[in-house]
Amino acid sequence: MKKLSPEEVSTFKVKGKRNASPLFETLINLKSGETLHIEPADWNRKRSPSKMCRYIEKRYTIKFECWTLADKKGWLVKCI
């Protein structure tokens, strides 16, 4: 066991609780300022990705901005 500096912590990828989906893991590992484009083929849920982002915001110290693309070709999620 050892203490880690903030720089060392940022090098690790964090896995969500239970068997988290790859998209969930990608969202919780986004760094501030990074943006993710989610295509409809990658999203197989009833609700939009903004619902998952709100869920993550409540449980982690991460904030997101979510947009639906005008041509309905996916979503953009930015970590702020």
N, C-alpha and C positions, 0 to 999 in steps of 0.2 A: 504494500500500500504506500502511496506517495501523494503529496500535494501537487496540484497542477497549476500552472500560471494560466491566465486567460488566453494567451497565444497557443498554449498546448491544448487547451480544451477545444479551441476552434478547429483543430485539425481532426477531431473525431467526428464520425457520422453517428447520429443518435437514432436508435430504432424505437418506434412507438410501442405502446403497450400491446400485449397479445400478439397476434399475427396481423400486423398493420399492412395495408396495401402499399405497393411501391410509390403510388402517388402521395399518400399520406406521409410517408417517410421523406419524400422529396420536399413536400411543403414545410415540414418541421425543420429541415436542414437548409432552407433558403437563407441566405445572408441578406442583411439590410441593403436595399437597392437592387437586388436581383429580381428579374421578372420571369415568370414561367408561362409558356403558351400551352394550353391544354386543348387538344383536338377532340372533336366529338367521338372519334373512334377510341380514344383513351378513356372516355368517361361513360360508364355504363350504369349510372344511377339515375333515379327519378328526379332528384333536385339538383340544382346547379352547384358548381364547386364553391360558391360563396358560402353555402351552408356548412361545408366542411371547414372552410376558413374560420367561420365564426366559432365553430366547435373547438378548433385549435386555439383561437384567441382566448377562450375562457379557461383553458387548461394549461397553456404555456404562456410565456411572456413574449409573444410574437404578435405583431399587428400586420394586417394585410389590406391591400386595396384590390378589389375585384371588378373586372369589366367583362361584359359580353360583347363579342365582336359584332359589328353591324350586319355583316352578311351571314350571321348564324354559323360561322365556321369555327367556333370554339370560344375560349375564354382566356383572358389574361389575368394573372395573379401576381401582384408586386408585393414584396416584403418591405415594410417601412420601419 
